[in-house]
Amino acid sequence: MMTIHECDDILAFSNSFTFQNISNYKYLAVTFSARNGAAFGYNYFTSRSIPAIFISCKKNNWWHSEATIKVLDIIKEIANKSGYEIITYGSSMGGYACIHFSQYLQSSKSVAIAPQSILEPKKTIDNRWDQETSSISYLFDEEIRISKNKVLTYVFFDNFDALDKYHAESLIGGNFKLIQCPYCTHSVARSLSKDNLFSSFLLSLFRGEEANDAEMEKYFSEIYKNDRKAFLNSIRTRTPEEIQHELEILNEIYARKESLDFEESYMLAEAFYKANYLSQSLTVSLDSITNYKKKAIPEYLILKHALILRAYMRTQ
């Protein structure tokens, strides 16, 4: 590991394959961290001997700082001297960086997972981070930057997540390939990290191979079936009759309920409630509250539990 640059805003470091000329890859991965996040994709690229530079943003300024430009200029110089082509990679705030800085880096391709696209308060409907984004001195006009993007950018997002869908559909005019991953929520990266085909897709990019877009679209439209949380998120939207068909799987998950996080418990409770299995629903609904790690329990967890409890009491 070698530090490329560090300051109050940014930390950038490389893995050992970037400068040792022992890799079989002509591409350099440049990854951007998510909000409050550590280096993104370190284990994936390093375990496969892929040259990579990892950029972590120490402040949640969505990369709008002169430090970002300085780091990117250093990386461009490294790539030019070493003969690398660049592929950028990031999720959420890191995906935002992929959207807006891949062309500046003269990248060959980019992979952005659940990215934000437009955050300037007067131009976006996404107000989740207003306290941070309202104080940013924006380096560029986001809409213009998007429209002029010529780098082929694969955007993986949950088309049922309203805000992630908004950001994906705001990518107008540029060279973006939208890949829908329904029911995976904003945590699409979690689902993709467990998936062998996504791993193979990434690897193929660094081998210079072309992706089969039609096959990718079909496969990732059903990726939720391979991830427990995404599967539960899909089940809770179904009719009672459809849930009955998945009852064997739901009971298997219920038998391992101690391994569920609060969101999974909440989703399973909703599915059991719709199918009128109120005892099981009540149990995992309570789990969703007791497993919540922060002090202030969200109102939706409490309201859902009260609804299930009333329904259960009527049966006694």
C-alpha positions as a printed Julia matrix, in Angstrom:
316×3 Matrix{Float64}:
   0.0     0.0     0.0
   1.33    3.42   -0.95
  -0.16    6.8    -0.1
  -0.73    8.89   -3.23
  -2.02   12.0    -1.49
  -3.48   12.95    1.87
  -4.91   16.2     3.19
  -7.83   17.33    5.36
 -10.35   16.46    2.62
  -8.93   13.4     0.87
  -6.94   10.22    1.32
  -5.77    8.38   -1.79
  -3.61    5.27   -1.77
  -2.72    2.47   -4.17
  -2.33   -1.26   -3.84
   1.02   -2.91   -4.53
   0.16   -3.8    -8.12
  -0.1    -0.21   -9.33
   3.64    0.46   -9.52
   5.26   -2.99   -9.56
   4.45   -3.81  -13.19
   3.6    -7.39  -12.24
  -0.04   -7.28  -13.25
  -1.52   -8.66  -16.46
  -4.06   -5.84  -16.61
  -3.76   -2.69  -18.7
  -6.53   -1.01  -16.73
  -6.21    0.9   -13.48
  -9.17    0.86  -11.1
  -9.9     4.21   -9.48
 -12.47    3.8    -6.72
 -14.35    6.45   -4.74
 -15.64    5.93   -1.22
 -19.27    6.21   -0.19
 -20.45    8.76    2.35
 -18.49    8.37    5.58
 -16.98    5.31    3.94
 -13.66    3.51    3.82
 -11.77    2.55    0.68
 -14.22    0.99   -1.76
 -13.44   -2.34   -3.44
 -10.01   -2.82   -1.83
 -10.33   -6.56   -1.21
 -11.87   -7.25   -4.61
  -9.14   -5.58   -6.68
  -6.18   -6.48   -4.51
  -7.12  -10.18   -4.27
  -7.21  -10.29   -8.08
  -3.92   -8.43   -8.59
  -5.69   -5.57  -10.35
  -3.84   -2.24  -10.1
  -6.02    0.16   -8.14
  -6.06    3.54   -6.45
  -8.6     4.07   -3.68
  -9.86    7.56   -2.88
 -11.63    8.24    0.41
 -13.44   11.5     1.04
 -12.91   12.58    4.66
 -15.66   15.2     4.48
 -19.14   14.7     3.09
 -18.76   17.35    0.41
 -19.52   15.02   -2.5
 -16.03   15.63   -3.85
 -16.55   19.35   -4.47
 -13.1    20.49   -3.35
  -9.84   21.56   -4.92
  -8.26   18.57   -3.17
 -10.32   16.24   -5.36
  -9.03   17.9    -8.52
  -5.46   17.73   -7.24
  -5.76   13.99   -6.54
  -7.34   13.31   -9.93
  -4.53   15.2   -11.68
  -1.98   13.06   -9.83
  -3.83    9.9   -10.87
  -3.97   11.0   -14.51
  -0.23   11.51  -14.44
   0.31    8.05  -12.92
  -1.92    6.44  -15.55
  -0.19    8.25  -18.41
   3.31    7.32  -17.22
   2.36    3.68  -16.63
   0.3     3.29  -19.8
  -2.89    2.46  -17.9
  -6.42    3.09  -19.02
  -8.74    4.03  -16.15
 -11.99    2.42  -15.01
 -13.78    4.23  -12.18
 -15.89    2.45   -9.57
 -18.01    3.68   -6.68
 -21.29    3.44   -4.78
 -23.65    6.16   -3.51
 -21.44    9.24   -2.97
 -18.69    7.28   -4.7
 -21.08    6.68   -7.58
 -21.66   10.43   -7.74
 -17.92   10.85   -8.25
 -17.99    8.26  -11.06
 -20.81   10.15  -12.77
 -19.11   13.52  -12.58
 -15.36   12.86  -12.71
 -14.88    9.89  -15.06
 -14.58   12.13  -18.08
 -12.15   14.43  -16.28
 -10.0    11.34  -15.63
 -10.31   10.37  -19.31
 -11.63    7.01  -18.17
 -12.43    4.16  -20.54
 -15.46    2.97  -18.57
 -17.17    3.48  -15.25
 -19.36    1.53  -12.84
 -21.62    3.58  -10.56
 -23.8     1.78   -8.01
 -26.87    3.55   -6.58
 -25.3     6.94   -7.34
 -26.6    10.38   -6.63
 -26.57   12.53   -9.74
 -27.97   15.96   -8.89
 -27.65   17.33   -5.35
 -27.64   21.11   -5.64
 -30.61   22.01   -3.42
 -32.43   24.23   -5.91
 -32.22   21.57   -8.63
 -32.89   18.27   -6.83
 -35.82   16.59   -5.07
 -33.39   14.67   -2.83
 -33.2    16.51    0.49
 -31.66   13.72    2.6
 -28.37   15.57    3.0
 -29.49   19.18    2.77
 -27.45   20.16    5.81
 -24.3    19.09    3.95
 -25.14   19.79    0.31
 -26.5    23.29    0.98
 -23.09   24.41    2.23
 -21.1    23.0    -0.69
 -19.35   25.35   -3.1
 -20.14   23.43   -6.28
 -17.26   23.12   -8.73
 -19.53   22.62  -11.75
 -23.1    22.55  -13.01
 -24.22   18.97  -12.43
 -26.78   18.84  -15.26
 -24.3    20.13  -17.83
 -21.63   17.75  -16.57
 -24.05   14.81  -16.95
 -25.15   15.79  -20.45
 -21.55   16.0   -21.67
 -20.37   12.69  -20.23
 -18.96   10.49  -23.0
 -17.58    7.72  -20.79
 -19.66    4.52  -20.94
 -21.01    4.36  -17.4
 -22.9     1.34  -16.08
 -25.39    2.48  -13.45
 -26.8    -0.21  -11.15
 -29.82    0.93   -9.13
 -33.07   -0.22   -7.53
 -35.87    1.0    -9.8
 -38.34    0.65   -6.89
 -36.32    2.98   -4.68
 -37.89    6.36   -5.47
 -34.83    8.53   -4.89
 -32.35    6.19   -6.55
 -34.7     5.95   -9.54
 -34.9     9.75   -9.64
 -31.11   10.04   -9.72
 -30.79    7.39  -12.44
 -33.46    8.99  -14.59
 -31.74   12.36  -14.2
 -28.79   11.04  -16.22
 -29.98   12.67  -19.42
 -27.87   13.11  -22.53
 -24.69   11.39  -21.38
 -23.37    7.91  -22.12
 -25.1     5.96  -19.35
 -26.3     2.35  -19.33
 -28.98    1.87  -16.65
 -29.15   -1.6   -15.06
 -32.19   -2.17  -12.85
 -31.76   -4.21   -9.65
 -35.27   -4.23   -8.15
 -35.89   -4.63   -4.41
 -32.21   -4.18   -3.51
 -32.91   -0.73   -1.96
 -30.08    1.82   -1.8
 -27.85   -1.04   -0.63
 -27.45   -2.4    -4.16
 -23.7    -2.71   -3.58
 -24.37   -5.23   -0.79
 -26.38   -7.45   -3.13
 -23.87   -7.13   -5.96
 -20.87   -7.87   -3.74
 -22.27  -11.36   -3.08
 -23.0   -12.11   -6.72
 -20.66  -14.15   -8.91
 -21.95  -12.74  -12.18
 -21.35   -9.16  -11.06
 -17.84  -10.16  -10.0
 -17.32  -11.71  -13.45
 -18.73   -8.58  -15.11
 -16.24   -6.36  -13.28
 -13.38   -8.7   -14.12
 -14.39   -8.71  -17.79
 -14.11   -4.92  -17.91
 -10.53   -5.09  -16.69
  -9.79   -7.75  -19.29
 -11.09   -5.44  -22.01
 -14.05   -7.69  -22.83
 -17.44   -6.41  -23.95
 -20.48   -7.02  -21.76
 -23.68   -8.55  -23.14
 -26.14   -5.81  -22.22
 -29.29   -7.84  -22.88
 -28.14  -10.74  -20.72
 -27.05   -8.36  -17.97
 -30.39   -6.56  -17.91
 -32.31   -9.84  -17.61
 -30.04  -11.31  -14.96
 -29.83   -8.28  -12.69
 -33.58   -7.74  -12.89
 -33.82  -10.96  -10.82
 -30.75  -10.58   -8.63
 -32.97   -9.97   -5.59
 -33.69  -13.71   -5.54
 -30.07  -14.37   -4.54
 -29.94  -11.92   -1.62
 -31.97  -12.53    1.54
 -32.79   -8.92    2.36
 -33.72   -8.06   -1.22
 -35.81  -11.24   -1.47
 -37.72  -10.31    1.7
 -38.2    -6.8     0.35
 -39.8    -8.29   -2.76
 -41.99  -10.77   -0.84
 -43.6    -8.1     1.33
 -44.98   -6.39   -1.78
 -46.82   -9.5    -3.0
 -50.41  -10.65   -2.53
 -51.3   -13.1     0.27
 -51.75  -15.83   -2.33
 -48.3   -15.21   -3.79
 -46.74  -15.18   -0.33
 -48.29  -18.6     0.36
 -46.23  -20.03   -2.52
 -43.04  -18.85   -0.79
 -44.07  -20.03    2.68
 -41.51  -22.82    2.87
 -38.67  -20.37    2.24
 -40.13  -17.85    4.7
 -40.37  -20.49    7.41
 -36.74  -21.44    6.79
 -35.75  -17.8     7.25
 -37.96  -17.58   10.35
 -36.16  -20.58   11.84
 -32.94  -18.54   11.62
 -34.53  -15.29   12.77
 -31.69  -14.58   15.21
 -29.46  -13.85   12.22
 -31.78  -11.18   10.79
 -31.05   -7.47   11.1
 -33.86   -5.08   12.01
 -34.79   -4.37    8.38
 -35.02   -8.05    7.49
 -37.14   -8.71   10.59
 -39.45   -5.85    9.61
 -39.8    -7.16    6.05
 -40.48  -10.72    7.22
 -43.07   -9.4     9.69
 -44.87   -7.6     6.87
 -44.92  -10.74    4.72
 -46.3   -12.92    7.53
 -48.85  -10.25    8.41
 -50.19  -10.09    4.84
 -50.45  -13.89    4.75
 -52.24  -13.84    8.16
 -49.53  -15.7    10.08
 -49.88  -13.3    12.97
 -47.91  -15.12   15.66
 -44.78  -15.28   13.51
 -45.38  -11.73   12.34
 -45.61  -10.45   15.91
 -42.4   -12.22   16.95
 -40.21  -10.83   14.17
 -41.88   -7.42   14.38
 -40.73   -7.22   17.99
 -37.28   -8.36   16.83
 -37.18   -5.46   14.36
 -37.52   -3.06   17.3
 -35.15   -4.8    19.7
 -32.52   -5.23   16.97
 -32.54   -1.54   16.07
 -29.15   -0.26   17.16
 -29.78    3.47   17.51
 -31.5     5.15   20.45
 -34.48    6.68   18.66
 -36.6     3.86   17.2
 -38.19    4.91   13.88
 -41.92    5.56   14.07
 -42.68    3.18   11.2
 -41.34    0.22   13.22
 -43.52    1.12   16.2
 -46.65    1.72   14.11
 -46.23   -1.55   12.22
 -45.75   -3.48   15.46
 -48.87   -1.87   16.97
 -50.89   -2.82   13.88
 -49.72   -6.43   14.04
 -50.3    -6.61   17.79
 -53.91   -5.4    17.43
 -54.57   -7.97   14.71
 -53.03  -10.72   16.82
 -55.06   -9.76   19.93
 -58.3    -9.97   17.95
 -57.56  -13.66   17.33
 -57.11  -14.5    21.01
